[in-house]
Amino acid sequence: MDWITGIQRALDYVEANILQPIDYEEVAKQAYSSNFHFQRIFSIMCGFTLGEYIRMRRLSMAGNELASCDIRVIDAALKYGYETPESFSRAFARFHGVLPSQVKHGGVALKSFSPLRVKLVLEGGKMLNYRIENHSAFQIICKKLFVSSKDEMTQEYISPFWKKCLEDGTIEALCKYIPKENIFKDCIVGASLGRDAADPKFPYAIGACYNGAQVTNQGLSVEEIPAHTYAVFPFSGKMPEDFIKLYQQICTEFFAIGEYQPCGGTDFEAYPSADVSSPDYSCEIWVAVEKR
């Protein structure tokens, strides 16, 4: 299955289950992608998170039903995933600009948010640098953050985790385990690790290639990374604006028409420095891929 078809399958799954509790892990599976990778790419491509998309679709549908059907506000709240009429009313007012009770009286303007559809358009003509690397299995040493597979994975989790690891000495500790020769050189990586099917949570990790030395730092673990082929995209520019643009180009151009597609393996972002304020900051995006 190609990347574009996978995204459409994921969107179709969301729409078919829009009134049910949606498992983000299951959505990602429809695109044959890891939860973290799918959510990250979705938000970069669309400009809003998967969770925001689901909320906007539900609130749009709720507004239409309140305006056209004889449904009570409390019943609409429960139907569209809210535990109380109060929480529903607050979300509804933020989205539509009016309270759901006002809609029942008629004559108010509402907002409509239509389902996403994948559409191939004529774009491109821009240069995209990349290289393909094949690597046998290797180990990283890392600190992991676990997030429920049913939750939305956003920068709300990732940014504070990086900040904490910088402040508590984790990054400094990781550096002493980096071997002289390794695929990421002196970089610290952010890694979206695969999830054990029996584990209700999935891990995001901050780590580095491992030199085999005895691990003396509490909270660090050694992880085996399976053999993979990687598409590696070098980045140089302003963070995060240009970094997001590169991700968009990778998704909408490289994976849309190229011979490779993401395979759901471990993906990495390799950072040589924590000083992301530089206007020409450089790093690399590593995506585990397979041929179509």
Secondary structure as UniProt FT lines:
FT   HELIX           3..16
FT   TURN            17..19
FT   HELIX           24..30
FT   TURN            31..32
FT   HELIX           35..46
FT   HELIX           50..68
FT   HELIX           73..79
FT   TURN            80..81
FT   HELIX           85..96
FT   HELIX           100..103
FT   TURN            104..105
FT   STRAND          131..135
FT   STRAND          138..148
FT   TURN            149..150
FT   HELIX           155..167
FT   TURN            168..169
FT   HELIX           170..175
FT   TURN            176..177
FT   TURN            183..186
FT   STRAND          188..192
FT   TURN            197..198
FT   STRAND          201..209
FT   TURN            218..219
FT   STRAND          221..225
FT   STRAND          228..237
FT   TURN            239..240
FT   HELIX           241..249
FT   HELIX           250..254
FT   HELIX           255..257
FT   STRAND          260..262
FT   STRAND          267..271
FT   TURN            276..277
FT   TURN            279..280
FT   STRAND          281..291
//
